[in-house]
Amino acid sequence: MTVAVLPTRNDEDFRYADLEALAGVWPVAREEIRVAAGESQSLSIVQDAEAGAVARHLAITLEAGASYDLRILNCGGAFGRIAVDARLGEGADFNLGAAQLGSGEQTLEIVTEVSHQAPDATSRQIVRSVLAGNATGTYLGRVAVARGANGTDSEQSVRAMLLSRTATANAKPELEIFADDVKCAHGCAVGELDAAALFYMASRGLPPAEAKKLMLQAFVAEAFVGAADEEQLLAQALEKLGELV
């Protein structure tokens, strides 16, 4: 019998993980998803466990011309981890919009690897994190463009908002490109709420907590624009944001 060995911090994908919590759900089963050529699918995941550890691993294969829209709201449990591997065929399109909302001692993670294995595929990743208390939010995202995958168009946009100086945001967007004639970009930023904007809203009679909530709602909404269940995802995110501020 083969024993699944728990990762260590030497493994980049688990560098910031709560390994003690992960041990309770290890090994994590791969959830295989295949989208046939020319077809479109979508999935929304709301990870809002009340306690304990939750870990999922999605393995998505897109055949030629297929498209997949994935939205994630990661906000529950002491440890919440969602890993995504996406393999794109010729002309395939992959879209990820994710938000992580954490407080207390939570550790939340989104780890992605998007492999462009054939020409003319596109991928977009938007990840927004809002962290309070002693929470830790991590995004590790690798885009790999194989030899011959010309015409690849890939983008990563990663931003985190810290509501307290004791919260931690980790981000590592990464590009590995072995093809010519590609368009790949990534951007990452970690910051705090704009004090001037909060003052302006307060001067117009808006209570501080409500002003923060509105600004954070707009920040998180970027991850869910265009989703089939956009309103439902935003409502659930807004409920969680109310607990953070």
WOKA-V565871 format. One record per helix or strand of 3 or more residues. SS is the DSSP state (a for helix, b for strand). FROM is the first residue (numbers start at 1). LEN is the number of residues. If there is no record, write none. Layout:
SS:FROM:LEN, SS:FROM:LEN
This chain:
a:12:3, a:19:4, b:30:6, b:40:8, b:53:10, b:67:8, b:79:10, b:93:10, b:107:10, b:122:10, b:136:10, b:153:10, b:168:10, b:183:9, a:195:9, a:208:14, a:230:15
